[in-house]
Each structure stands twice: as C-alpha cells, then as structure tokens.
C-alpha cells in the first residue's frame, strides 16, 4: 500500500500502459482519475478498477478539457498528489515517416499529442497539486535511439526527458518532483490499431530481436516503476529518467 491515501490523475489511463499503471496504483492504495477520449473503454476500465477511481472523458490536446479535468478531480477528491502524463503515441490521423515525408499537418498532430499536451498537463495540474507531490511523464527509448519513421516521435520524447530536469528545478520550492519513465515497445492494443492482424505476431517477434531481455515489455513492467516514482520511497529521486526497456538502449548492440 505504498500509495495509500494518495490521489492520482493518469492520462490515457483507459488502455495499454496507462491502464496498467492505474491497476498497480489501485493495488497500492491510490484513488483518483483515469482520463481518455473513448467512453466505452473508460467505462470498462473504471469498472475493473472498482471503487476509488472515476473516469473523465477529456482530450489532453485541448486546453479547456485539461482545465475541466483538474477542476473536476479537485472537486471530487479535494487534492491531487500524483500526475501521470501518459497519453501519447501515434496520433490519430497522423502519418509516420521520415523527415523527407512528414509535413506540417502530421508534425502538428504528433507534437500536439506527445509534447504540447504533456507540457500543458503539467501546467494545468499545478494549481491543484499538493506541495511535495510527484509528476511522472512517460517517455520512450526512441528518445535515445533512431528508429525508422519515428524521428519526430523520438524528438518529442527527448524533450520530455529534458523537461523532467527543467520542471523539477522550476518546482523545487514546492518540493514537487518530476521524473520520466521510458519504455521500449510494450505489448498493448496499439499493435492491433496500426498493424494488420495477420502481421502483429511477426512484428512483435522482430521487436524482441532488438531487446536484450528477450521479451517484449508488459504494461505492468512500466507500472511498477511509475508506482515507485509516485511513492515516498522515491523522495530523493528528482529530475531523472528510468529506462524500462529490457536493456535496449544501454546494452545495444548486443551479441
């Protein structure tokens, strides 16, 4: 019960890594809010979490939605201790590709979701957060390695890693810690969303070939690191990044 009596907001908490984080938070005694845009998955996810968590339908790329999200959370729970800026990934309607191919429309969609929304999630949360709270942003090993068609995404996540340092310095007087957890490829429904069903297993197998640990990541792997950063156990961990990537950055290339 490392998070007992703590109130958390988890963006993108209705599926994938975010839902994995929400489940671990619930097991560790936290209450709070999961945030997403799809009402069906919000309803099913919050039902699985049970008493203590509520769902708020919000688009983190919209300022008015973020204002409403944190206001409603504070009105419901009276405080906010932990913010997990997890929402991100492949933006709906955006094309992945090289710098030679990606134009302004795709650039804006990708950066709005993976960079601008993270900044304003933190910015909008601060008036409602307790001093001594914890902010955890989700990065990616793509901020350290080049991957085909992911240079824009990797650049956004590299900025998020930098923000952990800058934001922590900004918030020292309030003792609000800001850290990043950076996964490698993780086994979530995103594969089925963007890859033909008959190719999913082959893609996962190819990914595992680049992970020294010999397996693809699971949401619970990332969630346990986030729990640590949200808990008082990490009170001396400030402005840093935890790579939860099976060694894909620090042990690559490997035999």
Beta strands, then each sheet from edge to edge (+ up, - down):
strand 1: 7-11
strand 2: 31-36
strand 3: 53-57
strand 4: 80-85
strand 5: 129-138
strand 6: 177-183
strand 7: 241-244
sheet 1: 3+ 2+ 1+ 4+ 5+ 6+ 7+
end
